[in-house]
Amino acid sequence: MKLPRSLVLVVAACLACGAAPQGLAEEKAKEEIDWARARELYQKFRRGEALTPDESAYLERAKAAKGREPRPKGPMPQVPPAKPSTGLVPLDQMTAEEKYKGEDGGLYGGGRNTPPEEHLKAALAEAAKSRPLDAQGNPAPDGKVVLLSIGMSNTTQEFSKFKDLADRDPAKSPQLVIVDGAQGGQDAARWSTNDARAWTVAEERLRAAGVTPRQVQAVWMKHARIGPAQYGEFPKHTDELKGHILASLNIARERYPNLRLAFLASRIYAGYAVTPLNPEPYAYESAFAVRGLIQDQSKGDAKLNWDAAKGPVRAPLLLWGPYLWGDGVTPRKSDGLVWQQDDLGRDGTHPAVSGREKVGRLLLAFLKSDPCAKAWFLRPAN
C-alpha cells in the first residue's frame, strides 16, 4: 500500500493524538476500531514493511473512523525536502585540519581512519583470545564463536542480509554462528536498561540458534534515536545517543561475559527522508557519538574499561566496523559508495533491498579483511 506523502503526514499526526481532519472519509466505519492495533499497523507501514490486504483494509478503516472527528490543532510535523546530496563530507574523508561544527575528521579523530597504536594493539590481543567455546563458555574444539547484532529496525534489516551473505560464503568459519539480535522499533533507549524486552528477545534468538550468551564474543552494534531533533542541535542529540550506547555496551558485557569486541556503526545516508524519524544532518552526526565512545575508551574511561588488569571490566573493546555514510549520489572517495533514492524505502530512512545489500556486503568485506576480525571470522587455513 502506497500513500501520498501528504496523507502519510496527516495519518501520523492523527494516530499520534487521536484526532483527524474533517473530510478524510465520509462513510462511518462498520465496526469498532482497535486504535492500538491501528497505531501498530501505521508504524509497520512507516517502517517500510509490507502490510497484508487485511491489514491495509483495517488501516484504511481506521483512517475513515478518524475522519469523523475534528482536525487536530497545532502545526503539522515539518519534513525536510529530499536531497540527492547534502554537501557534507564523509567522516573518513575529513582531515585533521577540516572541521565540522568544531570536530576534526577521521573515524578515530585527528584525520585517522585506523585505531591509535595502543588501541589497535589491545584490540588485536582481544581478537587473538577469541576461540570456540562450549555452552558454558569453556574452550572446546567443537565449540562456537557467536557474532550478535544489537540495534533497531535498520540494524536488523541490514544485518539479516549480511547474515544471508556470510552464511553462504565458503570462507566463513564453520564454527562461527551469526545471530541477528536487533529488532524493529527498538531504538537506543530501549536497549539501555537491563530488564528491557529487547535483551530477552535477543537471548531467545540465541537459544533458537543453538548457542548461549557465554558463547557471544563479538557484537555489531548500530543504534539510533527516534526523532533526534527533540534532543537539541549538535552535539546535544549525539551526547544523548552516546549515553544510551554506553549503557547498552555495559549491559551487553554483563550479559555476555566472554564478549571481547564490539564493532560499532553509525547511520546510512538519510537525505531522502520524508519523515522526522531520523533525517539529515542527524544521521551524519550520529557518527560523532560512535567516535566519542571509542575515544573515551582509548583515554581510559572507567565506564568503558575492557582490561581486568585496570579494574572491573565494564565493556568490550570498541572499534569501528564499518563506516556506512556516504553523501547520497556523490561517490565516496574511499570506495565509490553512493546512496541512490532507490536504495531507501518509502520513508527515505529505512534501507530498501538494494540498500540492505550494500550494507551487508560492506560488513562482510570488512569482517573478512579487518585484522581484529578475520582470525575468528574466516575458515582456518589448512
Summary of the structure (lengths in Angstrom):
residues: 382
radius of gyration: 21.9
end to end distance: 51.9
largest distance: 72.0
contacts: 1262
relative contact order: 0.14
helix: 42%
strand: 11%
